[in-house]
Amino acid sequence: MKNAFRTQNLVVVDTETTGASPFDHEILTAAFVGLQSRNELIVHVSLDPDSIWTHYSLELFKNFEVEWSALAVPPEVAVSRIERFLMDEFGGQEAVLVGHNVSFDRFFLLNLAKRAGKERINGLSHRSVDTHSLIMLLTLIGAVGESALTSDGAFQTFGAIVPNGERHTAIGDARATKKLFLELLQKFERLCVHSPV
């Protein structure tokens, strides 16, 4: 890819949580996928005893409950594993998060850091790239249809198919978001090449 050098410090993220509010709910799983490598990290996080769940999240949890129950670690351990992954992947350079509606994931990662007694996760930049926002730009200029604005529609439009059983798991959606983002880069590159200066 012509612009690969620009993506060196980008990492794809997806999280699964007990609900949609980082003030009331908790992170269950975080998955990180290197954009320029095949390296991946899946961290399942143990919950506080009084955790609040939404019905929707409980239903999704069934997709990975067995694995989560066997592998969940305390927040302090989860944060340490994330920081080690980022250090190994980027050598101390801060990583920019890439995600679909990435602010959701960022807020829950901040919540996780707080539960671990930290202000932030070391190695993560405050900057991020949101694939949903990129798709919104494409719909505004008529380059893709509005059906691509939903998560399922985005994955389908750009051929980022999630294998059966992996949809709504952090790692399955993170892998699909990586494919989605790379396809979006190519789409923008083609638009720039064919647009008059």
Helices and strands as residue ranges (DSSP letters): G 4-7, E 10-17, E 27-34, E 40-44, H 55-61, H 65-71, H 75-90, E 95-99, H 102-115, E 124-130, H 131-140, G 146-149, H 151-157, H 170-194
